Amino acid sequence: MFEKFTTELSAKLALDNLNELKESDPKKYDETVKAFIAATKAGTKILKESPEFRKAFAQIHAEFVKYPEAQEVIKAAQKNNKDFLP
């Protein structure tokens, strides 16, 4: 129970810090954007190199599309397929 509490607290603190950051110093914000871009590039590299990570990535997405919150994403993907595929 304590572990769940500390995880939730850490997530809230991180979210609060991110919300403050987007409204604060543009230089710090730009540095954070660069960090997220680096993390995205690292994630893409891991996807290319790790079948285990691809499997985990697919599992979380397969679970996500089961929920109503995913409908907007699914509709956008369907529209993009119509717009971009021959």
N, C-alpha and C positions, 0 to 999 in steps of 0.2 A: 504494500500500500504506500509506504514512504517513497519507494522508487517512482511510482506513478505520479505522486504529488510533485516530486522534484523535477520529473520530466515535463509535466504540465507547467510548472512554475518557470522552468528554463525557457520553454517555448513562448510563454507570455512575455517574459522579459525580452527575448529576442524580437518578438513582434513589436513590443513597445519601442525598443531601440530603433528598429527599422522605420516605424512610423515617425519617430522624432527625426531620424536622419533625413528622410525625404523632404522634411520641412526646414532643415537647418543649412549648414554650410555647404554650398554647392561643390566645393573641392572634396569634402568628405563623401558627399553623395556620388560624385564621379568615380572616386576610388572604390566605393562599394559596387557600383555598376561594373567596373573593370574586374572586380573579384568575382562577381556573378558570371561574367563572360568567361573568365578563366575556368570556373567550376563547370560551366556548360561544355566547354571544350574538353575538359578532363572527362566528363561524363560520356561525351560522344566517343572519345578514344577508348574508354572502358567498354562501351557498347560494341565497338568494332573488334575488340580483342578478347572479350570474356563471354563465352557461351552461358556461364552461370549468371552473369549480370543480365544478359539479354533475357534469359528465362525469368528472372525475378522482375525485370522491367515489364515484360509481357504480362506476367501474372497480375501485377498491380493495375495495369491498364485494363485487362480483361475484367477485373473486379469492378473497376470504376464505371465501365459502360453499363453495368447492371442497375445503376442508380439514376433517379430522375435528374440529378444535377448534371449528368453527362449528356442529356438530350441536346443542349445547345451546341456542344462540341460535335456530337454525331451529325446534327443537321448541317453544321458548317463544313464538316468533312465531306458529306454527300454533295453539297453545293459545289465545293471546290473540285471534286471529281468530275462533275458535269461541266464545269467551266474550263478545266485544264486538260482533260483527257479527250483524245480524238473521238 
